[in-house]
Amino acid sequence: MSNLLKKPAVRWGALVVLVALAVVLPLMLPEVANDTIARICVFAVAVLGLNVVMGYGGQVSLGQIFFLGLGSYVTAYGATHDWNIVLTFLAALVLPAIAGLVIALAAARLGGLAIAMVTIALPIVGLPLARRLDHWTGGSQGLSSRFSDAPEWTGLYHDQWQLYLVLVIAVVTFVLVRNFVRGKFGRALAIVKENEAVASSMGISPYWYKVLSFTIASLVGGISGFMYMSVVQYTSPETLAFHHSITLLAAMVVGGSATLAGSVIGGVYFVFVPVLTNAINPNLTAMLQGAILLLVLFLLPGGLASLPHRIAGLRRPSGSRPGAPHREEAATPAAQKAASKQPTRKADQ
């Protein structure tokens, strides 16, 4: 199966099928389903940003929700003040990225625990700050905007248009991040994550790669904030609450750290698991989510994204390697004939 998926024709065929589904399904699904898928896209991108700095970069960040909230506030402010939509989108990207850059320049030189403390402070400080800066944020009442309603010329319902919008943004974001982490930047970041001393000896600056990964994560957080406003159309100080940042972290771990598929699974986790645990017992929501997290950590340390590899490993005969022939199959007649022609070593050598 893995060899089949490596064939270009099969991969392009699968891509065409996925694109066709993405185009057709929003037209067939009910409004609640479109809204749910759109929310999954929003938080999949948010988890992706966290994965850049933690999964691929190996840093500790507990404040990713701050950048989502900042992006949503910038989007809401621009939309309510009749900014051009493209300008609003760019501002929702750039301002969180600048904020992340400034924070990273100061925090990247610190140790793991110190970085964690700095990032914890972001949502803790951001929430009361959003309440006080009511001229820009609307205070405790928050801001609302309906800038993402479907244009009349499309003939689409609002939920269909919003789903198409966030799907396109999410796909482009995932493709760009994939190119980053699988290119020169990703290879250098992996070395920094593994051993900073080795990275320095190779001419790779751990400090600047930490700053760059944190800045990219902040920018991706701003993208998810724009998407959040496109779907929810309302933001408030509650968006910045610290418990949302913890849920994002749990979503990344459950989905799978340092994997793109894990980010998508994390988006599903963020949308569905709090609702399900709250439906079971509102008083036990935190405990149930913690139990799910521990269960995944014990059974699948690599997250749910590693489940196919774990199943493949269970099916593989013991002692064999992925892609390697069985030992008894390795000695083909041709190999045996070649081996018989090899000179034998002398016993005293």
N, C-alpha and C positions, 0 to 999 in steps of 0.2 A: 504493500500500500504506500509506504513512504517513497519507494522508487517511482511509483506511478505519479505521485503528487509533484515530483521533481521535473516531470516532462513539461516543456513550455506549453504545448497544446492543451494539456489538462489544466494547467494553472490559468491560462488565458480563458479557457472555457468556464472555469469556476468563477473568475472575475466577471465575465459577462453575465452569468447567472445571478451573482450578487447584485450587480448594477440593475438588472431587470427587476429583481425583487424590491430593491430600494425605490425604484420608480413606480412600481405597480401597487405595492402593499399599502402605502398611505392613502391611495384612492379607494381601497377596499375595506380597510379597517374602520371600526367605529371611532368616535372622537376620543373616548377615554383611552383606547389602545394607542392612538397616535400621540396623545399627551404623555403617556407612560414611556413610550419609546424615546420621545424627545427628551424627557427628564433623564433617562438612562444615558443618552448621548452627552448631556450636560455634565453629569458627574463622572462619566468615563473619561472625559477630557480633564476634569479636575484631578482624578486619580492619576492620569497620565503625567500631569505636571509634577505631582508628588513622587511618582516613579522616577522621573528624571533626576531629582536631587537625592532621593533616598535609595531607590532600587539600583539605578545605574551609577550614581555618584557616591553612595555609601555615607552620605551625611545624614544628620538627624534634623528633621524639620517637622515641627508640630504646629505650624501656623499657616499651612497652605490655604486654609479657608479664608484667611485675611485677604489674600490676593483675589480670590473669587468674589468676595464682598466688595473690594475696592473696584474691580472691573464692573460689577453690577451697578454700583453707585455712579461711576463715571458714565456708564451707558444711560442710566435713568436721567441724570442731570443733562446730558447732551440731548436726549430725546425730548425732554420737557422744555428745553430752551431752543427747540427747532434747529439743532445742528444738522448738517448733512449727515446721512446715515454712514457714509464711508468715513467721514471725519470722526464720528462717534465711535465707530469700530476701531479705528487706529488709536484714538485716545484711550480706549478701554484696554488696548494692548500695551501701549507705550508707558502710560503712567504706572501701572503695576510693575512693569519691567524696571523702570527707573527706581521705584521704591525698593524692589528686590535687590537691585545693584548697589544702592546706598547701604542697605542692611548687610549685604554680603561682603562689601569692602571692609566693614568693621568687624564682622563676625567670623569670616572665613579663617582668620589666623588663630581663632580660639579652638580649644579642644572640644570633643564630642559633647560632653555635658554642658559646657558653656554655650555652644551653639543651640542646644536643645532649650536652654533657659531663654535665650534671645528670641527664638521662634515661638515659644510658649507665650511670651509677652505680647506678641503681635495681636492675636484676637482678644486677649484680656484688656489691652489698652484700646484696641480699635472699637470695641463695643461701646464703652462710655463716650469715646470721642465722637462716634457717629451720632449719639444722642445730643451732644452739646453743639455740634456744628450744624444746627438745624437750618441755617440759611442755604447750605448746599445739600444736606442729607434729608431734610424734612423732619429731623428730630426723631422722637419715638414713633411718630406716625409713619415714617418711611416715605418712599417715593414710588409712584406707579406710572406706568407708561404703556401705551398700546401701539408702539411704533412698528410692531412686526405683524400687524394684520395683513391679510392677503390683498394685494392690489386687484382692482376690479377686472383688469384685462386678463388675469390668469384664469378666472372662472373657478378658483379653488376655494374651499372653506378655510377658515383661519387656522384650524388645527393641521390641515394638510400642508399649507404654506409654511407654517412654523416648523413642522417636521422636516420638510425638504431643506429649509434654511439651516437648521442645526446639523442635519446629516452631512451637508456639503462642507460646513465649517469643520465638523468633527473628522471627516475623512481626510481633508487637506491637512489638518493639524497632525493626525496620526502619521500620515505619509512623511511630513517634514521631520517629525521627531524620529521616525524610523531611520530616515537618512542620516540624521545627526548621530544617533547612537550606534549605527552600523558603519559609520565612516571613520575618518581620522580622529575626529573629536571623541567618538565613542570608545575607540581603542585606547586613546590616551587616558580618558576618564576611567576606564577599567583598570589600567595600571595604577593610577592614583588611588583608586578604591582598594586595590590589593596591597600595595606597599608604596608609601609616599617616598621612602628613601630610594627605592629602585627607580621610581619615576623621576626624581631629581637627578639621579646619576645618568639618566637617558636624555636629559635636557628638557624634561616636562615639568612645568611649574605647578605643583599641587595647589598653591594658593589661587592662581588665576583660573585653573580649571574648576575649582570649587566655586569661585565667584561666577564663572560663566554658567555652570550648571544651575546654580541658585537663581541666576537672572532668567535663564530659559524657563525654569519652573515657574517663576513669577509671571512671566509673559503668558505662558500656557494657562496659568490661573486666571489672568485677565481675560483670556479668550473664553474660558468657561463662565466667567461673570457676564460677559456679553450674551452668551447663549442662555444663561439663566434668566436674564431680563427678557430675552426674546420669547421664552416659553412661559415663565411664571408671571412676567409683566409687573412685578412688584418686588421691592427689596426694603429691608428695614434693619435696624441694629441686630435683630435676632439672626440674620444671615451670617453674622460674624461670630456667633456664639462658639465658645471653645469646644463644646461637646461635638459640634459638627466636624471640627478638625480631627478629633479622636476617631469619629466614625469614618472619615476619609482614610485615616491611617489603617484602621481595621479592614476597610474595603481593599486597600492595596495589598495587605498581607494575605487576606483570604483569597483574593483573585490571583495573586502571584507577583512577587517582587521582580523587577527588571524584565518584565515581559509585556508586550503590547496586548496580547490576549488577556492577560491578567488585569489590565486597566479596564477593558470592556466588562469583564466579570465583576470587577470592583464597582463599576457603575450600576450593574444589576443589583449587587449587594446593597449599595447605598440607598437605592430606591425601594427595594422590596423588604429587606430584613427588618428595619425598624418598624415598618407597618405590620409585618407578621408577628413580631414579638409583642408589639403593643396590643394586637388583637388577641393574643393568647392571655396575657395578663399585663395591664399597664404598670403595675407595681413591680414587675419582675423583668421589665424591658432590658435594663442594663445588665442584669445577671444572665439573661438568656443570650444576649449578644456576646457577652464575655465567654459563655460556655461554647458558643459556635466558634469563636476565635481560637480558643484553646483546643477544641476538637480538631480543627483544620491544622493547627500548628503541630499537634502530635502525630496525626495521620498523614498529612501532606505538608511537610515543612516548606515546600516550594509553591504552595498555594494550589487552588483548583486548576490553574493552567498547567500544572505538572501532572495532572491525572492521566492523560493519554500516555505519557512516557512511563508512568508507574505501571499502568496496565500492560504496556508492551514489554516492560521488564519482567512482569510476572509470567507472561506467556513464553518468554525466551528460555531455552534450556539453560540450566545452571552451568556456569563456567564459560558461556559463550559471550562474545562481544557484539554490540549492535553493528550490523552490516558485515560481520566476519563469518566465513563459512564454518560449519562444524568441523571439528578436528578430523573426524573420520572421512569427511568429504574433501578435505583440503588436498589430500594426496591423490591427484588424478593420475591416470595412466601416463600422460605426458610428463607430469612432474616426477613420477616414479622412474621413468626411463631416463630423465635428465639426471636424477639423483644417482642412478646406478653408474653413470659415466664419470661422476666426480671422484677424484683421487682420495683415497683414505689417508688419514693422518697417521704418522708413525706413533707408536705407543709411547716413545720417550720424548715426544714433543710436548 
